[in-house]
């Protein structure tokens, strides 16, 4: 399930980048810049969750914390 969420985040980031490029060509400034910032944040989150830890594990594969 985690890989699905990470994949969806990457696809959404690509869609945001494409939409921002279209809006920049139409002459808008504020909204496309915010879209690019959001895409960068989403890609950063995916990278953080995908980078191996020193023990070789990936944060995305860690089990959830037990619920009290």
WOTA-V122510 format. One record per backbone hydrogen bond with DSSP energy under -1.0 kcal/mol. CO is the residue of the C=O (numbers start at 1). NH is the residue of the N-H. Records with the same first field share a line. If there is no record, write none. Layout:
# WOTA-V122510
CO: NH / NH
This chain:
# WOTA-V122510
1: 5
2: 6
3: 7
4: 8
5: 9
6: 10
7: 11
8: 12
9: 13
10: 14
11: 15
12: 16
13: 17
14: 18
15: 19
16: 20
17: 21
18: 22
19: 23
20: 24
21: 25
22: 26
23: 28
24: 27
29: 33
30: 34
31: 35
32: 36
33: 37
34: 38
35: 39
36: 40
37: 41
38: 42
39: 43
40: 44
41: 45
42: 46
43: 47
44: 48
45: 49
46: 50
47: 51
49: 60
53: 56
57: 53
58: 61
59: 62
